[in-house]
Amino acid sequence: MSSNKNALIRYKTLDRCLKNKYRKYTLEDLIDECSEALFEYEGKESYVSKRTIQLDLQNMRSEKFGYEAPIEVYERKYYRYSDPDYSIHNISVNESDLKAMNNAIQILKQFKDFSMFKEMNGVIQKLEDSVHSTTQKSIIHLDKNEQLKGLEHIDVLYEAILNKKVLKILYKSFTAREPNAFVIHPQLLKEYNNRWFLICLYKGKMYNLALDRMEEISVEEKLSYIDKHIDGDEYFKNIVGVTVSETMAPRNVIFFVDTSNAPYVKTKPLHASQEIMSETPGGTLFKICVQINYELERLLLGFGESLTVHQPKKLRLRMEEKFKSAQQNYERLTQTEE
């Protein structure tokens, strides 16, 4: 058992003893009570030292954990709370604290139907009861799609990553006629643009698999798991989206945004590396340093005619070609209507 959990058990036991109005507890009694409590949890003899209990009482009296417990010694050997109604479980909060907690609860409630948060339903209800939460409508609305295909896989994938299990996934990409089986080492779950992806190791290389393309998942118990120890912030730092290349270096992407749309890009940068290179009455020239991937192209295309890519030239030409194709599509549509 961890030392932190041991301490929590001792504090809980001391609290129970100190608020007991019908028994007198000496320091030796408190040591025995804490030792017995740890024995019940651990199933083995666990003697607590006198020094440990003295430090626990000192910590409970102090502001260290926010208890400031009114512990007193009376008749020069017995311990109790001077306030008979005190308990470390009585949280002292003001009206402002209650409002802040209630707002947090309203946000949490938006996730309660999401599969991996179902077990939180009871916890959220307890929080509402504890802070006398009102039934006010949520003022903050988070973008989510609970009907998105593939969400049913999140629990299985999460547990596999947590417990370091190799998986066999039957996966059908948008371009495949039939599903293919992949034996992968799951590393990380990533949400992007309201869609979920599994970052995994497959045949020595990193891949991302969309959860909505997964048809079956099973655990390969006999295979040893390979942990790449991925830090999400570090792994995705040079990209927009989820597609990371292990060989591509990040490039400077320079683009111009017209005056009416530049404020949106300034206040919501396309990437953490975004910088302003220059500003004119007509608009703003920005620079980001990222790998060039599919998600970046889709993001830039989403600005339509208000954004123009300057560099790199290969990306600019690809964007130009896509806009030409789009124009041809509209022209054909117009011709059919005539």
Buried (B, 14 or more C-beta within 10 A) or exposed (E): EEEEEBBEBBBEBBBBBBBBEEEEBEBEBBBBBBBEBBEEEEEEEBEBEEEBBEEBBEBBBEEEEEBBBBBEEEEEEBBBBEEEEBBBEEEEEEEEEBEEBBBBBBEBBBBBEEBBBEEBBEEBBEBBEEBEBEEEEEEEEEEBEEEEBBBEBBEBBBEBBEEEBBBBBBBEEEEEEEBEEBBBBBBBBBEBEEBBBBBBBEEEEBBBBBBBBBEEBEBBEEEEBEEEEBEEEEBBBBBBBBBBEEEBEBBEBBBBBBEEBBEEBBEEEBBEBBEEEEEEEEBBBBBBBBBBBEBBBEBBBEBEEBBBBBEBEEBBEBBEEEBEEEEEEEEEEEEEEE
